[in-house]
Amino acid sequence: QLQVVESGGGLVRPGGSLRLSCVASGSTLDYYEIGWFRQAPGKEREGVSCISRTGSSTYSADSVKGRFTISKSKNKNTVFLQMNDLKPEDTAVYFCAARQTVATDCRFHRDPLYNAWGQGTQVTVSS
């Protein structure tokens, strides 16, 4: 059974950077797209970035375009989310989620459609 675990969160000042990692175990990611989501207190979970199972296609929400970059390292079964120019509104718990698919693109799906969710990692952007 596939499992994913996030890490890399922390406290950072506005304008700073963090790199989050999503490490998979129990299966390869060859047939899983990966999505990064975030949830701030009192708000609904929102999609941030996703990467296709092939790693060749990505998508990011407008709020993070130009600042966040998602990438995949197949040999290590790891997906990264590089977050630059962080803003206070980026403060949230960040989750990665994996969905089994034969598609070669990615998008955000309803929560139940994902096969595995990580436990979340806290990102706090504050001066």
Accessible surface in RSA format (square Angstrom, percent):
REM  Atomic radii and reference values for relative SASA: ProtOr
REM  Chains: A
REM  Algorithm: Lee & Richards
REM  Probe-radius: 1.40
REM  Slices: 20
REM RES _ NUM      All-atoms   Total-Side   Main-Chain    Non-polar    All polar
REM                ABS   REL    ABS   REL    ABS   REL    ABS   REL    ABS   REL
RES GLN A   1   175.57  98.2 121.85  89.0  53.73 127.9  57.35 122.1 118.22  89.7
RES LEU A   2     8.27   4.6   2.06   1.5   6.21  15.6   2.06   1.4   6.21  16.7
RES GLN A   3   114.69  64.1 112.72  82.4   1.97   4.7  22.04  46.9  92.65  70.3
RES VAL A   4     6.31   4.2   0.09   0.1   6.22  15.0   0.09   0.1   6.22  16.9
RES VAL A   5    80.76  53.1  79.81  72.3   0.95   2.3  79.81  69.3   0.95   2.6
RES GLU A   6     4.22   2.4   0.00   0.0   4.22  10.0   0.00   0.0   4.22   3.4
RES SER A   7    58.53  49.5  54.62  72.9   3.90   9.0  40.11  85.4  18.42  25.8
RES GLY A   8    36.87  45.5   0.00   N/A  36.87  45.5  24.10  66.1  12.77  28.6
RES GLY A   9    28.99  35.8   0.00   N/A  28.99  35.8   1.79   4.9  27.21  60.9
RES GLY A  10    28.74  35.4   0.00   N/A  28.74  35.4  28.69  78.7   0.04   0.1
RES LEU A  11   134.30  74.8 101.23  72.4  33.07  83.1 101.25  71.1  33.05  88.9
RES VAL A  12    22.39  14.7  16.50  14.9   5.88  14.2  22.39  19.5   0.00   0.0
RES ARG A  13   159.45  66.9 157.61  80.3   1.84   4.4  62.29  85.1  97.16  58.9
RES PRO A  14    60.71  44.2  38.81  35.4  21.91  79.6  39.14  32.3  21.57 134.1
RES GLY A  15    47.26  58.3   0.00   N/A  47.26  58.3  21.10  57.9  26.16  58.6
RES GLY A  16    21.51  26.5   0.00   N/A  21.51  26.5  20.76  57.0   0.75   1.7
RES SER A  17    58.15  49.1  37.81  50.5  20.34  46.8  22.27  47.4  35.88  50.3
RES LEU A  18    34.38  19.1  29.54  21.1   4.84  12.2  34.38  24.1   0.00   0.0
RES ARG A  19   135.86  57.0 120.28  61.3  15.57  37.1  23.97  32.8 111.89  67.8
RES LEU A  20     0.00   0.0   0.00   0.0   0.00   0.0   0.00   0.0   0.00   0.0
RES SER A  21    20.45  17.3  20.45  27.3   0.00   0.0   6.28  13.4  14.17  19.8
RES CYS A  22     0.47   0.4   0.37   0.4   0.09   0.2   0.00   0.0   0.47   0.5
RES VAL A  23    65.50  43.1  63.76  57.7   1.74   4.2  63.76  55.4   1.74   4.7
RES ALA A  24     7.06   6.5   0.14   0.2   6.92  15.8   0.14   0.2   6.92  18.3
RES SER A  25    58.49  49.4  53.69  71.7   4.80  11.1  44.81  95.4  13.68  19.2
RES GLY A  26    63.15  77.9   0.00   N/A  63.15  77.9  28.54  78.3  34.61  77.5
RES SER A  27    45.09  38.1  28.97  38.7  16.12  37.1  23.44  49.9  21.65  30.3
RES THR A  28    75.76  53.9  73.33  74.3   2.43   5.8  59.29  79.6  16.47  24.9
RES LEU A  29     2.07   1.2   1.31   0.9   0.76   1.9   1.41   1.0   0.66   1.8
RES ASP A  30    63.31  44.4  61.40  61.1   1.91   4.5  12.02  28.3  51.30  51.2
RES TYR A  31   113.83  53.1 112.79  64.2   1.05   2.7  66.91  50.3  46.92  57.8
RES TYR A  32    23.50  11.0  23.41  13.3   0.09   0.2   4.46   3.4  19.04  23.5
RES GLU A  33     2.67   1.5   2.67   2.0   0.00   0.0   1.44   2.8   1.23   1.0
RES ILE A  34     0.13   0.1   0.01   0.0   0.11   0.3   0.13   0.1   0.00   0.0
RES GLY A  35     0.97   1.2   0.00   N/A   0.97   1.2   0.52   1.4   0.45   1.0
RES TRP A  36     0.00   0.0   0.00   0.0   0.00   0.0   0.00   0.0   0.00   0.0
RES PHE A  37     7.97   4.0   7.97   4.9   0.00   0.0   7.97   4.8   0.00   0.0
RES ARG A  38    13.90   5.8  13.60   6.9   0.30   0.7   2.29   3.1  11.61   7.0
RES GLN A  39    65.41  36.6  61.82  45.2   3.59   8.5   9.58  20.4  55.83  42.3
RES ALA A  40    22.54  20.7  18.74  28.9   3.79   8.6  19.14  27.0   3.40   9.0
RES PRO A  41   124.50  90.7  96.53  88.0  27.97 101.7 108.72  89.8  15.78  98.1
RES GLY A  42    92.17 113.7   0.00   N/A  92.17 113.7  44.95 123.4  47.22 105.8
RES LYS A  43   143.87  70.2 131.46  80.7  12.42  29.6  82.47  74.2  61.40  65.4
RES GLU A  44   155.49  89.3 141.01 106.7  14.48  34.5  58.23 112.6  97.26  79.4
RES ARG A  45    77.68  32.6  50.88  25.9  26.80  63.8  10.74  14.7  66.94  40.6
RES GLU A  46    81.91  47.0  76.84  58.1   5.06  12.1  31.07  60.1  50.83  41.5
RES GLY A  47    15.76  19.4   0.00   N/A  15.76  19.4   0.19   0.5  15.57  34.9
RES VAL A  48     0.90   0.6   0.62   0.6   0.28   0.7   0.90   0.8   0.00   0.0
RES SER A  49     0.00   0.0   0.00   0.0   0.00   0.0   0.00   0.0   0.00   0.0
RES CYS A  50     0.90   0.7   0.90   1.0   0.00   0.0   0.90   2.3   0.00   0.0
RES ILE A  51     2.55   1.5   2.55   1.9   0.01   0.0   2.55   1.8   0.01   0.0
RES SER A  52     0.00   0.0   0.00   0.0   0.00   0.0   0.00   0.0   0.00   0.0
RES ARG A  53    39.95  16.8  39.77  20.3   0.18   0.4   0.00   0.0  39.95  24.2
RES THR A  54    46.95  33.4  31.99  32.4  14.96  35.6  32.46  43.6  14.49  21.9
RES GLY A  55    29.34  36.2   0.00   N/A  29.34  36.2   6.78  18.6  22.56  50.5
RES SER A  56    95.40  80.6  53.27  71.1  42.13  97.1  50.35 107.2  45.05  63.1
RES SER A  57    35.49  30.0  30.80  41.1   4.69  10.8  16.06  34.2  19.44  27.2
RES THR A  58    75.21  53.5  48.04  48.7  27.17  64.8  14.85  19.9  60.36  91.3
RES TYR A  59    97.82  45.7  92.30  52.5   5.53  14.4  63.97  48.1  33.85  41.7
RES SER A  60    17.43  14.7  14.84  19.8   2.59   6.0   6.40  13.6  11.03  15.5
RES ALA A  61    19.76  18.2  18.32  28.3   1.44   3.3  19.76  27.8   0.00   0.0
RES ASP A  62   116.83  81.8  95.06  94.6  21.77  51.5  37.89  89.2  78.94  78.7
RES SER A  63    65.68  55.5  39.78  53.1  25.90  59.7  49.06 104.5  16.62  23.3
RES VAL A  64     0.37   0.2   0.35   0.3   0.02   0.0   0.37   0.3   0.00   0.0
RES LYS A  65   110.84  54.1  89.80  55.1  21.05  50.1  55.96  50.4  54.89  58.5
RES GLY A  66    86.99 107.3   0.00   N/A  86.99 107.3  44.05 120.9  42.95  96.2
RES ARG A  67    26.91  11.3  22.92  11.7   4.00   9.5  19.81  27.1   7.10   4.3
RES PHE A  68    10.33   5.2   0.00   0.0  10.33  26.9   0.00   0.0  10.33  29.6
RES THR A  69    82.11  58.4  79.03  80.1   3.08   7.3  53.19  71.4  28.92  43.7
RES ILE A  70    10.64   6.1   1.82   1.4   8.82  21.3   1.82   1.3   8.82  23.9
RES SER A  71    49.33  41.7  48.11  64.2   1.22   2.8  34.01  72.4  15.32  21.5
RES LYS A  72    33.95  16.6   2.67   1.6  31.29  74.5   3.20   2.9  30.75  32.8
RES SER A  73    25.34  21.4  20.31  27.1   5.03  11.6  16.27  34.6   9.08  12.7
RES LYS A  74   101.25  49.4  86.41  53.0  14.84  35.3  52.35  47.1  48.90  52.1
RES ASN A  75   132.25  91.2  86.34  83.4  45.92 110.6  50.15 120.7  82.10  79.4
RES LYS A  76   141.15  68.9 123.99  76.1  17.16  40.9  74.86  67.4  66.29  70.6
RES ASN A  77    33.11  22.8  33.02  31.9   0.09   0.2   4.43  10.7  28.68  27.7
RES THR A  78     9.52   6.8   9.52   9.6   0.00   0.0   4.00   5.4   5.52   8.3
RES VAL A  79     0.00   0.0   0.00   0.0   0.00   0.0   0.00   0.0   0.00   0.0
RES PHE A  80    39.34  19.7  39.34  24.4   0.00   0.0  39.34  23.8   0.00   0.0
RES LEU A  81     0.00   0.0   0.00   0.0   0.00   0.0   0.00   0.0   0.00   0.0
RES GLN A  82    56.36  31.5  56.30  41.1   0.07   0.2  27.52  58.6  28.84  21.9
RES MET A  83     0.00   0.0   0.00   0.0   0.00   0.0   0.00   0.0   0.00   0.0
RES ASN A  84    60.84  42.0  60.84  58.8   0.00   0.0  18.21  43.8  42.63  41.2
RES ASP A  85    68.30  47.8  64.51  64.2   3.79   9.0  21.75  51.2  46.55  46.4
RES LEU A  86     1.07   0.6   0.00   0.0   1.07   2.7   0.00   0.0   1.07   2.9
RES LYS A  87    73.83  36.0  73.50  45.1   0.33   0.8  38.43  34.6  35.40  37.7
RES PRO A  88    74.44  54.3  66.86  61.0   7.58  27.5  67.16  55.4   7.28  45.3
RES GLU A  89   122.08  70.1  96.02  72.6  26.06  62.0  60.92 117.8  61.16  49.9
RES ASP A  90     0.22   0.2   0.22   0.2   0.00   0.0   0.00   0.0   0.22   0.2
RES THR A  91    37.25  26.5  33.45  33.9   3.80   9.1  31.37  42.1   5.88   8.9
RES ALA A  92     2.03   1.9   1.39   2.1   0.64   1.5   2.03   2.9   0.00   0.0
RES VAL A  93    44.95  29.6  44.77  40.5   0.18   0.4  44.77  38.9   0.18   0.5
RES TYR A  94     0.00   0.0   0.00   0.0   0.00   0.0   0.00   0.0   0.00   0.0
RES PHE A  95    29.44  14.7  29.44  18.2   0.00   0.0  29.44  17.8   0.00   0.0
RES CYS A  96     0.00   0.0   0.00   0.0   0.00   0.0   0.00   0.0   0.00   0.0
RES ALA A  97     0.00   0.0   0.00   0.0   0.00   0.0   0.00   0.0   0.00   0.0
RES ALA A  98     0.00   0.0   0.00   0.0   0.00   0.0   0.00   0.0   0.00   0.0
RES ARG A  99    51.43  21.6  51.43  26.2   0.00   0.0   2.50   3.4  48.93  29.7
RES GLN A 100   103.15  57.7  90.76  66.3  12.39  29.5  17.65  37.6  85.50  64.8
RES THR A 101    15.22  10.8   5.78   5.9   9.44  22.5   9.59  12.9   5.63   8.5
RES VAL A 102   121.22  79.8 111.17 100.6  10.04  24.2 111.17  96.6  10.04  27.2
RES ALA A 103    40.71  37.4  30.58  47.2  10.13  23.0  40.59  57.2   0.12   0.3
RES THR A 104    78.08  55.5  70.56  71.5   7.52  17.9  36.09  48.5  41.99  63.5
RES ASP A 105    86.26  60.4  84.87  84.5   1.39   3.3  26.68  62.8  59.58  59.4
RES CYS A 106    17.11  12.9   0.36   0.4  16.75  39.4   2.44   6.2  14.67  15.8
RES ARG A 107   146.21  61.4 145.04  73.9   1.17   2.8  59.66  81.5  86.54  52.5
RES PHE A 108    52.93  26.5  37.71  23.4  15.22  39.6  37.93  23.0  15.00  42.9
RES HIS A 109    18.81  10.3   6.01   4.2  12.80  32.8  10.12  10.4   8.69  10.1
RES ARG A 110   163.55  68.7 153.37  78.2  10.18  24.2  78.61 107.4  84.94  51.5
RES ASP A 111    58.72  41.1  54.24  54.0   4.49  10.6  22.14  52.1  36.58  36.5
RES PRO A 112   111.17  81.0  76.09  69.4  35.08 127.5  88.06  72.7  23.11 143.6
RES LEU A 113    76.85  42.8  64.40  46.1  12.45  31.3  67.39  47.3   9.45  25.4
RES TYR A 114    14.61   6.8   0.97   0.6  13.64  35.5   0.50   0.4  14.11  17.4
RES ASN A 115    73.75  50.9  50.10  48.4  23.65  56.9  10.98  26.4  62.76  60.7
RES ALA A 116    12.53  11.5   5.25   8.1   7.28  16.6  12.53  17.6   0.00   0.0
RES TRP A 117    71.73  28.8  44.17  21.4  27.57  64.7  40.04  21.3  31.69  51.4
RES GLY A 118     9.11  11.2   0.00   N/A   9.11  11.2   1.50   4.1   7.61  17.0
RES GLN A 119   113.55  63.5  79.99  58.5  33.55  79.9  71.96 153.2  41.58  31.5
RES GLY A 120    13.79  17.0   0.00   N/A  13.79  17.0   0.85   2.3  12.94  29.0
RES THR A 121    18.18  12.9  12.65  12.8   5.52  13.2   7.61  10.2  10.56  16.0
RES GLN A 122    87.41  48.9  78.65  57.5   8.76  20.9  50.14 106.7  37.27  28.3
RES VAL A 123     0.00   0.0   0.00   0.0   0.00   0.0   0.00   0.0   0.00   0.0
RES THR A 124    42.76  30.4  42.76  43.4   0.00   0.0  31.11  41.8  11.66  17.6
RES VAL A 125     5.01   3.3   0.00   0.0   5.01  12.1   0.00   0.0   5.01  13.6
RES SER A 126    58.92  49.8  50.87  67.9   8.05  18.5  21.62  46.0  37.31  52.3
RES SER A 127   112.21  94.8  65.63  87.6  46.58 107.3  44.40  94.6  67.81  95.0
END  Absolute sums over single chains surface
CHAIN  1 A     6444.1       4966.7       1477.4       3293.3       3150.8
END  Absolute sums over all chains
TOTAL          6444.1       4966.7       1477.4       3293.3       3150.8
